[in-house]
Amino acid sequence: MSSAYAEAAVDRYEVAAALEADGITDATARDHHAADDVFDLADRLFREAPREPQPNRPAESPWRATPVTHVLRGVLFGLPALAYLSVADRLSGPRSAVLLVVSVLLSWATGQGLAHLGQLRRSQSGHAGAAGVLGGAALAAGLPAVAIVAGLGFALGVPLVVTLIAAGQLAYVLAATVALVLGREWWLLAALAAGLVTPIAGVAAAIVVACWSMRGVRPQLPTRAELTAALPAGTFGVLVGALLIFTPALRALDPQPGHGTGVAVALAVLLPLSVSMGAAEWLLFRYRAATHRAMAESRNFRSFGRRASTALFRATAGYVAVLVALLVAGIVLTGELPHLEPVLIGPALFLALLLMSFDIRRPVVLACLAALTTNLALIPLHAPETVQAGTAAGLLVALYVYAARTLRRAQFHL
């Protein structure tokens, strides 16, 4: 920068000398030449001076992670699945498998849609607005969903205790979603203590916590615009639920020696994945905090891109480490050895949630839909485990590459 100024000063001196030599002494003429000189100087400085703004002190980050709360949220969603352990020996056979599939799909779809509605209304109307729309949506969608699961269980002749567990699992997910969106994690943990006595008591206690969280607020149905905005989240929930239970459901429908029961395999997979969502949420916050800091400290876009890519790699690797540790714990708990696909589906799910936190929804939904469609198309040709491992690996690679390329752009982090 100093050399540019020195050269410009020399040029200005030479220009002034030339004007005097030409006899241009009129003040107006000299002013015009001076103005031209100033603009020439500005243009030259713009072209020659490096544009490297000095780093600023980062503003307070809105992405402050609280590890205890995030881990607690994952545990709260994962522990209720332990209720299946008490009836695992009764969940064999095609009928129980069908009921399990319907329960999981409805749980993921309604849970994701409900959470999106609550967060959307909370950003616009605060806690009271979120409580109102959560109450209305839970009544309008939750009650029919629970009724569908219960009615299907009776229609298929599934044992009563299994039907109650499947319907209760769905009711718990809805109640827990309401409570977690409204910040009642510790109350929900206390409610789960009742579930140590009986799963039904735990579900009832969770419903009480959800209702207490919405006390004094009149339930409101979501608007058409809110439902449209929540549709991708609900669709994402259906697709993810289908991908998670793909192999266990097929093995339960067509059990083979040496593969274990579908329910036992599902527990070995779903429990660690459910609990890992707490760590995923914590790592997501850490990633957003890292990119927020990089926005203030980076001198140029290339530097920011490198820091964003590094933060993405660290967050993904951290999630993989957590998931592997939880899978080992799941093996000890259930005695079942899951296949490779959970290690691939979990990170893919983490990346999908990360992208959706930036409101990048359509590519994520289309990628999950492509993976599920490929699964269904290849089932006649290969074993479910092989198909699922291949599509899960493809989904993981596709989402990571897309996230790495897209999230290098600073405009997504403003």
Phi and psi in degrees as a GROMACS rama.xvg file:
@    title "Ramachandran Plot"
@    xaxis  label "Phi"
@    yaxis  label "Psi"
@TYPE xy
-65.6798  -38.1029  SER-2
-66.0808  -36.0591  SER-3
-64.0756  -43.6596  ALA-4
-62.9757  -41.3212  TYR-5
-62.1166  -45.6015  ALA-6
-63.782  -40.0715  GLU-7
-64.1236  -38.0286  ALA-8
-65.0551  -41.2442  ALA-9
-61.4756  -43.4597  VAL-10
-60.7562  -44.2308  ASP-11
-62.3113  -39.2785  ARG-12
-63.5076  -42.1083  TYR-13
-65.4743  -39.3089  GLU-14
-62.4389  -44.873  VAL-15
-62.4007  -41.6463  ALA-16
-63.6863  -39.8991  ALA-17
-65.3353  -39.1967  ALA-18
-62.1541  -43.6738  LEU-19
-66.2553  -37.7898  GLU-20
-64.6579  -33.237  ALA-21
-82.3695  -2.597  ASP-22
78.9006  19.7457  GLY-23
-87.6685  99.0044  ILE-24
-117.356  -6.8446  THR-25
-60.9837  133.848  ASP-26
-63.0032  -41.1733  ALA-27
-64.6154  -44.2574  THR-28
-62.7657  -41.7537  ALA-29
-64.1628  -35.9405  ARG-30
-64.2357  -42.3085  ASP-31
-61.7217  -44.0214  HIS-32
-66.2854  -36.1098  HIS-33
-64.3602  -41.0812  ALA-34
-62.7011  -44.0739  ALA-35
-60.3846  -38.944  ASP-36
-62.7498  -40.1538  ASP-37
-64.1084  -44.2486  VAL-38
-67.041  -37.3586  PHE-39
-62.7444  -40.8802  ASP-40
-61.8492  -44.849  LEU-41
-62.3586  -41.5984  ALA-42
-64.5856  -42.0083  ASP-43
-66.5748  -41.1219  ARG-44
-63.675  -38.4129  LEU-45
-64.0657  -38.9195  PHE-46
-76.2309  -32.9531  ARG-47
-101.375  -23.2461  GLU-48
-81.4385  130.499  ALA-49
-66.1407  135.945  PRO-50
-96.4874  87.4745  ARG-51
-128.835  90.0024  GLU-52
-63.1574  145.535  PRO-53
-68.504  141.029  GLN-54
-62.8467  142.23  PRO-55
-101.372  158.531  ASN-56
-70.5807  125.6  ARG-57
-59.8888  137.691  PRO-58
-68.6963  164.262  ALA-59
-58.8336  126.529  GLU-60
-76.0356  134.462  SER-61
-77.9714  -5.63947  PRO-62
-105.263  62.9459  TRP-63
-88.7151  114.613  ARG-64
-81.4699  139.224  ALA-65
-120.621  93.8172  THR-66
-53.1083  -42.3807  PRO-67
-60.5312  -45.0498  VAL-68
-65.4065  -43.6923  THR-69
-64.9606  -44.9279  HIS-70
-63.796  -39.8265  VAL-71
-59.8529  -39.531  LEU-72
-63.5626  -38.9767  ARG-73
-65.7957  -42.0257  GLY-74
-63.0182  -39.4239  VAL-75
-64.1973  -32.065  LEU-76
-83.1171  -25.8346  PHE-77
-87.6774  -35.1941  GLY-78
-61.7546  -37.7053  LEU-79
-58.7652  -25.2229  PRO-80
-65.1954  -17.7462  ALA-81
-63.1036  -19.3441  LEU-82
-60.5546  -28.0155  ALA-83
-67.3789  -24.0399  TYR-84
-61.478  -33.8113  LEU-85
-70.5914  -17.4044  SER-86
-126.92  19.2595  VAL-87
-59.3699  -34.057  ALA-88
-71.6033  -14.6527  ASP-89
-100.313  -2.06407  ARG-90
-97.7697  20.2865  LEU-91
-89.8034  156.635  SER-92
101.116  159.14  GLY-93
-61.5736  -38.3933  PRO-94
-66.3539  -45.7491  ARG-95
-64.943  -34.8233  SER-96
-64.5152  -42.4272  ALA-97
-62.2487  -43.428  VAL-98
-63.1694  -41.5948  LEU-99
-62.3469  -43.2589  LEU-100
-62.018  -47.2641  VAL-101
-62.4242  -41.4696  VAL-102
-63.6468  -44.3485  SER-103
-66.0052  -44.2389  VAL-104
-63.7056  -44.4899  LEU-105
-66.7407  -35.9995  LEU-106
-62.8789  -48.1171  SER-107
-66.4237  -43.0466  TRP-108
-65.4642  -51.4511  ALA-109
-69.778  -36.8821  THR-110
-63.1652  -47.6509  GLY-111
-64.4939  -43.9159  GLN-112
-64.4537  -41.545  GLY-113
-65.5076  -42.6651  LEU-114
-62.3604  -40.8279  ALA-115
-64.9857  -43.3675  HIS-116
-60.6708  -44.0479  LEU-117
-63.7843  -45.315  GLY-118
-67.2203  -37.704  GLN-119
-63.4251  -48.4846  LEU-120
-68.265  -33.0858  ARG-121
-64.9608  -37.599  ARG-122
-67.4057  -21.2592  SER-123
-100.1  -39.2612  GLN-124
-125.592  6.60602  SER-125
78.5414  -164.967  GLY-126
-61.0589  -44.6123  HIS-127
-63.5205  -41.5594  ALA-128
-63.9294  -41.404  GLY-129
-64.28  -42.2416  ALA-130
-62.4804  -38.8069  ALA-131
-65.1798  -48.1933  GLY-132
-72.1918  -32.0884  VAL-133
-65.2227  -41.511  LEU-134
-63.5773  -45.8521  GLY-135
-65.0047  -44.3887  GLY-136
-68.0747  -37.2971  ALA-137
-63.8904  -39.9317  ALA-138
-69.9721  -40.7633  LEU-139
-74.7344  -34.3167  ALA-140
-109.966  -34.8598  ALA-141
-68.9832  -48.1687  GLY-142
-60.5534  -46.4587  LEU-143
-62.0412  -36.2932  PRO-144
-65.2873  -44.5281  ALA-145
-62.8525  -40.6402  VAL-146
-62.9931  -37.1192  ALA-147
-63.2169  -45.9191  ILE-148
-64.2048  -45.6861  VAL-149
-63.6063  -45.2169  ALA-150
-63.0353  -39.084  GLY-151
-65.4991  -39.9944  LEU-152
-61.1368  -43.2378  GLY-153
-67.6053  -39.4356  PHE-154
-65.9861  -34.7395  ALA-155
-84.7169  -7.35275  LEU-156
74.412  26.2075  GLY-157
-71.1398  144.013  VAL-158
-50.498  143.671  PRO-159
-56.8524  -42.9006  LEU-160
-63.7053  -35.2615  VAL-161
-68.6338  -41.6175  VAL-162
-61.7915  -42.7916  THR-163
-65.0648  -39.4849  LEU-164
-65.0236  -43.8586  ILE-165
-65.1632  -45.1558  ALA-166
-67.3971  -39.2472  ALA-167
-65.5947  -36.2584  GLY-168
-60.7041  -43.3946  GLN-169
-64.9891  -44.3934  LEU-170
-62.3092  -38.1267  ALA-171
-65.1128  -43.6744  TYR-172
-59.1971  -41.9658  VAL-173
-65.6667  -47.1674  LEU-174
-63.8606  -41.3961  ALA-175
-65.7411  -37.9851  ALA-176
-60.8604  -45.4248  THR-177
-59.77  -47.9888  VAL-178
-64.5111  -40.935  ALA-179
-71.9904  -39.4792  LEU-180
-61.9282  -34.7102  VAL-181
-89.8941  7.12112  LEU-182
76.579  34.4094  GLY-183
-109.617  44.7607  ARG-184
-60.9017  -46.6495  GLU-185
-71.2181  -33.3084  TRP-186
-64.2815  -39.1029  TRP-187
-67.2247  -36.4914  LEU-188
-61.8258  -41.3115  LEU-189
-62.5349  -36.9952  ALA-190
-65.5035  -36.6105  ALA-191
-66.5054  -23.2692  LEU-192
-60.0311  -32.0626  ALA-193
-66.9483  -27.9525  ALA-194
-69.7008  -14.6926  GLY-195
-67.6168  -24.2495  LEU-196
-82.2453  -50.323  VAL-197
-154.431  138.383  THR-198
-57.2391  -37.3053  PRO-199
-63.2427  -38.0144  ILE-200
-65.4564  -37.3323  ALA-201
-63.911  -42.6242  GLY-202
-62.6489  -45.7135  VAL-203
-61.4517  -41.3227  ALA-204
-65.7931  -38.0954  ALA-205
-64.1472  -39.1782  ALA-206
-64.5243  -39.6541  ILE-207
-61.7996  -42.5558  VAL-208
-62.9447  -42.6531  VAL-209
-62.6834  -44.1983  ALA-210
-65.283  -40.4251  CYS-211
-64.0331  -35.2489  TRP-212
-66.1858  -24.1416  SER-213
-103.928  14.6059  MET-214
-61.3373  143.402  ARG-215
75.6005  3.64708  GLY-216
-117.395  131.417  VAL-217
-79.0464  128.373  ARG-218
-59.3555  140.399  PRO-219
-130.31  136.704  GLN-220
-75.8725  142.89  LEU-221
-66.6815  151.869  PRO-222
-75.3788  167.402  THR-223
-61.9789  -38.7603  ARG-224
-63.9398  -39.2665  ALA-225
-67.4708  -39.2179  GLU-226
-64.362  -40.155  LEU-227
-62.8346  -41.1697  THR-228
-67.3783  -30.866  ALA-229
-85.0024  -12.0261  ALA-230
-59.4139  -45.4803  LEU-231
-59.8264  -36.0485  PRO-232
-66.3058  -42.7504  ALA-233
-64.8922  -41.9217  GLY-234
-62.5626  -42.109  THR-235
-59.0587  -41.3623  PHE-236
-61.2306  -43.2517  GLY-237
-61.647  -46.6051  VAL-238
-65.9209  -43.199  LEU-239
-65.5348  -43.2742  VAL-240
-58.692  -41.9034  GLY-241
-65.906  -39.4707  ALA-242
-67.4126  -36.7958  LEU-243
-68.4128  -38.6236  LEU-244
-103.329  12.3173  ILE-245
-57.7031  -58.3356  PHE-246
-67.1003  -47.6207  THR-247
-58.6231  -39.1444  PRO-248
-65.022  -42.9687  ALA-249
-66.2337  -37.7179  LEU-250
-70.0268  -31.9113  ARG-251
-71.3742  -35.7012  ALA-252
-72.9272  -31.5146  LEU-253
-138.166  73.7321  ASP-254
-65.8433  144.113  PRO-255
-130.406  148.42  GLN-256
-59.9793  140.096  PRO-257
89.4975  -4.95515  GLY-258
-105.329  -5.8086  HIS-259
74.6562  170.134  GLY-260
-74.2081  152.359  THR-261
-59.6971  -39.2509  GLY-262
-67.9168  -42.3371  VAL-263
-63.195  -42.4704  ALA-264
-64.0791  -41.2668  VAL-265
-60.8935  -40.93  ALA-266
-64.4038  -42.1274  LEU-267
-62.6136  -24.7153  ALA-268
-95.9833  -51.0809  VAL-269
-70.4361  -36.8388  LEU-270
-60.9987  -53.6218  LEU-271
-62.0755  -39.3107  PRO-272
-65.5111  -40.3192  LEU-273
-64.6293  -46.7549  SER-274
-66.593  -33.6217  VAL-275
-67.1097  -16.064  SER-276
-65.2226  -25.6253  MET-277
-66.265  -45.0956  GLY-278
-65.5415  -35.3303  ALA-279
-61.9313  -42.3064  ALA-280
-64.1633  -42.2603  GLU-281
-62.5398  -44.9791  TRP-282
-67.8527  -32.2943  LEU-283
-62.5084  -44.2341  LEU-284
-63.4905  -40.4927  PHE-285
-63.6453  -39.1519  ARG-286
-64.3837  -45.7619  TYR-287
-64.0155  -37.162  ARG-288
-65.6348  -38.8834  ALA-289
-65.9617  -41.8113  ALA-290
-71.7684  -31.9536  THR-291
-63.169  -41.7885  HIS-292
-68.1073  -38.5759  ARG-293
-65.4759  -32.6482  ALA-294
-60.1361  -36.9984  MET-295
-83.1001  -29.7741  ALA-296
-97.6862  -18.7277  GLU-297
-75.0518  142.28  SER-298
-87.352  -20.9016  ARG-299
-154.377  172.74  ASN-300
-66.2422  -34.5736  PHE-301
-64.8879  -42.2422  ARG-302
-62.4717  -42.1085  SER-303
-62.1151  -42.2508  PHE-304
-59.4829  -41.0405  GLY-305
-63.7456  -43.7895  ARG-306
-67.4243  -36.8012  ARG-307
-66.2961  -40.0241  ALA-308
-65.5147  -41.4111  SER-309
-62.9596  -42.2955  THR-310
-63.752  -37.8748  ALA-311
-65.0226  -44.035  LEU-312
-62.3374  -44.0892  PHE-313
-64.6292  -40.9863  ARG-314
-64.811  -43.6511  ALA-315
-65.9877  -44.2409  THR-316
-64.0751  -38.4165  ALA-317
-62.6797  -40.317  GLY-318
-65.456  -42.1876  TYR-319
-59.0354  -42.4268  VAL-320
-62.2029  -43.5128  ALA-321
-63.4243  -44.3897  VAL-322
-64.1412  -40.9674  LEU-323
-61.8371  -42.4982  VAL-324
-62.9051  -40.2422  ALA-325
-70.6407  -34.3222  LEU-326
-64.6169  -38.6961  LEU-327
-62.6358  -42.2622  VAL-328
-63.9046  -37.5906  ALA-329
-64.5181  -36.4707  GLY-330
-63.6705  -42.3522  ILE-331
-64.5934  -39.5839  VAL-332
-72.4422  -43.6669  LEU-333
-99.212  -19.3288  THR-334
76.2969  8.81869  GLY-335
-108.531  142.071  GLU-336
-100.764  105.332  LEU-337
-70.5422  161.207  PRO-338
-84.3192  -173.233  HIS-339
-70.3785  -27.0447  LEU-340
-59.6904  -31.9543  GLU-341
-60.9372  -34.4008  PRO-342
-66.8542  -23.1126  VAL-343
-94.8799  -39.6442  LEU-344
-66.9158  -39.8426  ILE-345
-58.2053  -55.0557  GLY-346
-61.2324  -34.9583  PRO-347
-63.5645  -40.6957  ALA-348
-65.2308  -39.6245  LEU-349
-60.5804  -45.5786  PHE-350
-65.3745  -36.3123  LEU-351
-62.9973  -44.9137  ALA-352
-65.06  -36.8036  LEU-353
-62.6364  -46.7583  LEU-354
-64.4199  -38.9831  LEU-355
-69.0405  -23.8072  MET-356
-67.5166  -20.1273  SER-357
-94.1539  12.1288  PHE-358
65.6467  26.6826  ASP-359
-96.5117  94.2425  ILE-360
-109.267  -46.2585  ARG-361
-59.4896  -48.0855  ARG-362
-59.8856  -35.9273  PRO-363
-66.9702  -47.33  VAL-364
-62.7647  -42.3879  VAL-365
-65.7164  -37.735  LEU-366
-65.8107  -42.9639  ALA-367
-65.7788  -39.8524  CYS-368
-62.9802  -41.0692  LEU-369
-63.4626  -40.1632  ALA-370
-64.679  -44.6316  ALA-371
-66.9228  -40.7591  LEU-372
-62.233  -41.143  THR-373
-63.2186  -40.6433  THR-374
-55.372  -51.6554  ASN-375
-64.1189  -35.911  LEU-376
-71.593  -31.4337  ALA-377
-94.3679  -6.27317  LEU-378
-56.2345  -41.8079  ILE-379
-65.3358  -14.2656  PRO-380
-102.386  -28.0457  LEU-381
-140.6  167.568  HIS-382
-67.445  149.179  ALA-383
-56.358  -40.0666  PRO-384
-62.2679  -41.2752  GLU-385
-66.1519  -44.5043  THR-386
-62.76  -47.3687  VAL-387
-64.1108  -40.083  GLN-388
-63.2891  -42.129  ALA-389
-65.7613  -46.8565  GLY-390
-70.4754  -34.1672  THR-391
-65.5046  -40.6145  ALA-392
-63.6851  -42.9537  ALA-393
-62.964  -41.4254  GLY-394
-64.3469  -42.1307  LEU-395
-62.1447  -47.7475  LEU-396
-63.0334  -44.9588  VAL-397
-61.5924  -46.0628  ALA-398
-68.8938  -36.8348  LEU-399
-67.4313  -44.7981  TYR-400
-62.5211  -43.6211  VAL-401
-63.4634  -44.3633  TYR-402
-64.7195  -41.7153  ALA-403
-63.7007  -39.2765  ALA-404
-77.3127  -39.7565  ARG-405
-75.7378  -44.7771  THR-406
-81.4985  3.6781  LEU-407
-74.6944  -16.6985  ARG-408
-81.7957  127.561  ARG-409
-65.7945  -27.0159  ALA-410
-64.1375  -22.7683  GLN-411
-75.3739  -14.3813  PHE-412
-107.399  7.98111  HIS-413
